[in-house]
Amino acid sequence: MDSKYIANMYSSTPIVVASKPVVAPEKRATRVLGGMKIHGSHIKNIEVDGEIIDIPRAAYIKLLEEQIKELRRQVTIVTERNIRMNTTIQRMQTSFRDEIRAIRLELDRKIDMR
């Protein structure tokens, strides 16, 4: 995000901010969202016709979008793993069925020989 935009959003007077990322790469959107909610910086109160309305801040919305992207990525990974596991299970079931048939045939032959 643009540092001027953040400074204007979070303060009444523009502040010169050093150019560093708002969210450190090691922090996940979930942690940052939680921090914003705890500090109450995720919304802005605006009075319209005597009624106070809570409006989410742009940074909060952007973090929510990042969180949705991360969750979608995780769902895709889990779905792919699930498909691979189901395929493996089906192969194993087929293999076991074949082995059981072979054992039954062998037992039938041994029983017939006696």
N, C-alpha and C positions, 0 to 999 in steps of 0.2 A: 504494500500500500504506500501511497505517497505520504511522506512525513508531514508535509504542510496540511494535507487533508486531515490527518490524525490530530495534529495540533489544533486546528480549527474546530474539530469535532469535540475535543475534550477540554477545551479551555475557552474562556470568553475573549482573551486576547491572543493573537497569533504568536506562537513561540517558535524559535528556530530550534529544530530537533536534529540531532546527529543522524546520519543516514545508516540505520541499522534495522533489521527486520523486526516487525511487531511481534511475531511469534517465532521463537527459537525453533530450529529444525527438530530438536529432540522432544519438543512439547507437542502433544497431540491436541487436536481441536477440542476434544472433550475436556481436557484439563483447563484450557484457556476459557472455555465457555463457563465452566464451573466457577472459576475465579471472577469472571465478569458478573455472574449472577450474585455471588456472595457480596461483592462490593457495590452492587446495584448500578454498574456502569453499562448494563446491557440494554437499558431503556432510557428514554428521555421523556420527561413529563411536559406536555404542552397544554396550555389552557385555551379552550375554544368555547366561546360563548358561556363562560362561567363553569364549564365542565372540563375536568382534567383528564387528558387522554394520554395513555402510555404508548409511545412509538418506539419500536426496536431500532437500535442504532445500526448503521451500515456495517460496521466492523462485526457486530454480533451476527447479522444475517450472513456475511461472508464466511464466518466461522461455522455457522450451521450448514452452509453449503459444502464446506470442506468435510465436515463430519459425515454428511450424507454420502459424499463421494467415497470416503474411507469405508463406510459401512457397506456400500454397494460393492466395493472391491472385495471386502471380506466375504460377502455373500457369494460372489462369483467364485472365489477360491474354495469355499466350503462346498458349493455345488459341484465344482469340478472333481474334488476329492470324493464326494459322494458317488458320482457317476463311476469313477475309477474303482471304488470299493465294490459297488454293485456288479460291475463287470468281472472283477476278481472273484467275487462270491459265486457268480453264475458259472464261471470257468471251473472253480473248485467243485461245485455241485455236479457238473457234468462229468468231471474227472472221477469223482467218488462213485457216481452211478456206474460208470464204465468198469471201474475196479470191482465193485460189488457184483456186477454181472459176470465178470471174469471169474471171480471166486466161486460164485454159485455154479457156473458151468464146470469148473474144476471139481467141486464137491460132488456134483451130479455124476461126473465121469468116474470118480473114485468109488462112489456108492454103487454104480452099475457094475464095476469090475469085481466087487466082492461077492 
